[in-house]
Amino acid sequence: MSVAIETTAATGTSRRPTITDTTLLQQSLIMVKRNLIHTKRMPEMLSDVTIQPIMFVLLFAYVFGASISPAPGYGYKEWLLPGIMAQTITFASFVVATGITADLDKGIIDRFRSLPIARSSVLIGRSLAGLLHSSIGIGVMALTGLAIGWRIHTNVGKAIAAFALILLWGFAMVWFGILVGSLMRSVEGVNGVMFSTMFPITFLANTFAPTANMPTWLRVTAEWNPISSLTQAMRELWGNGPNATASSQWPLQHSVIMTIVWSLALAALIAPFALRAYNRRTAN
């Protein structure tokens, strides 16, 4: 709902506010705009999707690139970009979690509850803003990759499909962010939980190094990691790496479909717990 307050010039008094019905989509977009305005006023909030992606691409490409050979016929720089993009979109959960915890801690959510709006619009707006935030990082990485030699060698359809998989995985990670943000009582707590979970998960995969030379138990764990499926799918769709071998675990041999399955399954599993935690937190 939107409210317009009219003031009578002669008396200086305000008339009864005029309330206009708005849809859930309109309310959600207003919440997205609110979060983007915060970013505009504090541009340092973009450092994690501007400076950090460039730093990661350059460090890994030139420091590790000289010592890692991913596969015959493929350079490390092109092989690396999908892995870093997978890590970046996974961190969308970090942005959502810290945002929700900060709003809860400052009492902003209580103010939203007093307004004639759908409660879900707050979560939808925060989620969309988090995906937009992380998408900036994906764009910055793509531009940086192009500057150092990364290219997409397939057709437009496959290129778009890979970016769609990134957003789908980001959607699942948003629910994890909502869950953590609703459970934690401070931004510091969110930082501790997210760093201790997200970093190991993103590194225990095929994101930065091939799994072929890992010990058997570690290789199996890494190849069943959903982030490995996403990374492998992007490499195949963009032509940045070879198809999975017969010795690879099943998720890598069917990386595209498994990325879709992992994303939808995790979202379906985490969403009920996230909503319950959020409702419980905002009910107090």
Disulfide bonds with the S-S distance in Angstrom:
none
